[in-house]
Amino acid sequence: MIHNVLFDLDGTLTDPKEGITRCIQFSLTRLGRKAPAADALLWCIGPPLRNSFARLLESDDAELLDLALNHYRERYTEIGIYENHVYPGIVPALRKIRESGRRLFLATSKPTIFATRVLDHFDLTQFFDGIHGSGIDGRLCEKTDLVAHIIRTWNLAPSLTLIVGDRVHDVIGGKSNGIMTALVTYGYGTRREIEAANSDYIFESPSELVFIRKRPFSAMAASIRRLACAAYRCTPPRSPLISLPQRKIARFPYENHDVSIRRFRMDKS
């Protein structure tokens, strides 16, 4: 059962590519370094920014990394934060999930002060019970620590809680705290990263998020019917299906075979 949903921000609710990549380029240029093209910086969207700069600068020098972050925030605070947009379908999805009675929380590695401004700017704050990010000093920038903090703060039951993100860090943070995990494919995690992360759910589009059920197996019967119809060449009912929990085994009802159900995409036909 899912009563609480933790959402990542960048790459899950909003697309921050333009703002983040331009601010990284600005910071590197200010440091006298050659800035990669925007598309070569997509891997920086999601993980803690300090870790990304350490990799870009090939250095773990604290003073250098602090300077890189300061240059980044110089542009991000006034310009980059608004070079961003909400993914189509996110607002109705959040509204429906909220109306279903579940509690929503933001769980982002972005500093809380910036995350709050982003949600306020796009009028998304109304959907969330709590907004949680890292501190300017880097505290809680790792998803494992952040999720643990949210669970303690709101006294959430791990078995009733799901985290939705787009990178492997979201899955690690969720599994480390014993909660269910989901990844979206429209963000900045590569297909290889998403498959290797082994999350419980995979959502192919924002519109699929509305099918998060209180009982994850609610779509199992419909999925088995699809398999049966495919086997017997009949027409399955045209209803949207969510991505099912991975590695679950369902008994095929018409033959004595075990069928491994990994993922079903929404019916686009």
N, C-alpha and C positions, 0 to 999 in steps of 0.2 A: 504494500500500500504506500502511496506517496501523498504526504500531507504538506511537505515543505519543499520548495524548489529554490535552489541557489543558482543564480545566473551570472556567468562571466559577462563582461561588457564588450571589450574590443574584439571584433570578429564573431560575436555572438548576437548582440543586440544592435550594435552600430558598426559601421565600416569606417575606421579611422585612418585608412591607408595614406591619404594625402597629407594629413596633419603630422602623423608620426614620422613618416619617411622624410618629409621636408625638414622637420625639426632635427632629426638625426643628421641629415646632410648639413644643416646650418651649424650644428655643434662641431662636427668634424672639420668643417671649413675654418671655423674660428680657432681650432686647435692646429691649423696648418696641415691637416691631413686631406688626402684625396677622398672625396665622398662618392660612394658607389651609387649607381642608378637606383631609382625607387624600387624597381622590381627585384633588385638584388638585396633589398632590405626587408622583404616581407617576413622573413623568419624572425625579425625583431618584434613583430606585433604579437603580443600575448605574454611572453616571458618577462620576468623582472628586467627593467630597462638597464639597470646597473650591470647585470650579467651580459646583456647584449653589447654594451660599450666595452666591457672587458674583453670580449671576443673580437670586436671590431678594432680595438686599439692594441690587441695582443699584449695586454698588461693587466696586472692586478694591483697596480699602484693606487692607493686610496685617494691621494690628492689629485691625481690625474682623472680618476673616475668621477670624483666630486665635481671637478671643473667641467667635465663633459656633461654631467647632469645639469649643472647650473646654466651652461650655454643652451642646452636643450629646452629647459624650462623658461629661459628668457624669451624664446620665440613662442613656445607652446602656450604659455599663460595668456598671451594677448591675441595670438593668431591661430596657432595650430589646433587648439582645443575646439575651434569652430570649423576646421577643415575636416568635416565628419558628416555622416548622415546615417539615419536609422534604416535598417534593412526593410524593404517592403514586406508587409505581413506581420511584423513584430508587434505593432500596437494592438491589432485585433487579437493576436495570440495571447499577449499578456492580459488583455481585458478578459478574455474567456477563461484563462487559467485562474485569474483572480476571482471571477464570478463563480467558479466551481467550488470555492471555499478554501482553496489552498493558500498558504502563506508564501510570499515571494521575498527573496533577499538578494541583494547584489553582492557578489564576491569577486572582486577584481584586484589584480596586482597594481593597478594604477593608484596613486595616492588618493585617499578619500576626498580631499578637498577638490581635486580635479574631477573625480567621478561624480560627485554631487552636482558640480556645475554642468556637466554633460547631461545628466538626467533632468536637471531643471530646465536647461536650454531646449531640450526636445520634449518637455512635458511628460517624462516617463516616471518621475518621482512618485506620482499618485498610485502606481501599481505596487510599490515596495513597502514592506513592513520595516526593513532595515537596509541601510546602505553601508557596506563595509569594503574598505580598501586598505592600502598600506599607509604608513606614515611617511612624511617627507624624509625622515631619517632612514627609511628602508625597513622599518619594523613591519612585520606581517606581509612582506612582499612575496614570500613563498606561499603557494596555495595550501600546502599541508598545514602550516601554522595559521593561515587565515581561516580555513574551514574549521579548524579546531576552535578558534576564537569565536566564530559565529555560533557553533554548536553550544559552547559554554554560555555565551552571552544570552542566548534565547532559549536555553534548556531544550534543545531539539533532540528528538529521538532519532538516532542514526538510521534505524531500520525503516523510518518513515520519510527519509530525506533523500533528495536527488540533486546532484549538481550538473548543470548544463554548460558546456564550454566548447571551444573549437581546437584546443591544443592538448597535447599529452599531459602538460602540467596540471590541467584541470582534473584529469582522470587520476593522476597520482595523488593529488590533494584529496580527492574524494575517497579513493580506496584506502588511503592511509588512515582515514577517520571512520571507516566502516559504513560509508553511505553509498547509495547507488550512483552510477555515473552515466552521462550521455554526452555524445559529441555531435556537433553539426558539421555538415560537409561544405557549407557555403562560406565558411570563415577562412582562416589562414593556416589551418593544419593541412598538410599534404595528404593525399589518399593513403600513401604508405604509412604515414604517422598515425592516421586515424585507425587503420586496420590493425597496426601493431599495438595500439594503446589498449585494445581489448575492452572497450567500454561496454556497459550493459545495454545501452541503446545507441542508435545512430539515426539522426534526423537529417533528411535531405534538403529540407527547406523550412523557413520560418513557419509556414502554414501548418506543417506537421506537428509543431509544438503543442497545438491545441488538443492533440490526441494523447497527451500524457494522462494516463488513467490512474485512479486511486488503486486499482487492482491491475498490475502490469500484464496479467494473463488474459485480460478481457478480450483481446484480439486473437487469442490462440485458436479458438474454434473457427473463426472466420478464415484464418490462415490455413488451417487444415482443410477447410472446404475448398480453398483455392487449389491446393495440391491434389485433392480428390478430383476436382473438375478437370484439371489439366490431364490427369491420368486417364480419365474416362471421356475426354474430349467434349465436355459439356461447358456451358457458359456460366462463369461464377457471378455472384451478385456484385453489382457495381457499387462498392462502398470503400471509402478510404481506409487504408491500413497503416498503422504506425510501425516503426521499426521495432521488432521484438527483442527481448533480452537475448544476447548472444549465448551460444553454447547450450541452450535449452533443448531437450529432446522430447518430441511429441510422438505418441503412438499413432501411426497412420491407420485410420479407421476401417479401410477397406481391404488392406492386405497386412500380413503379419511381418511388417518391415518397420524398422526404426528410421525416422526421417529427422535429420538435424536441421532445425530452423534457425538460421543465423540472422537474416535481415530481410524485411520486405519494404519496398518503396511504396510511396503513395501511388494509387492507380491513376495514371495520367490519361488513360484511354477514354 
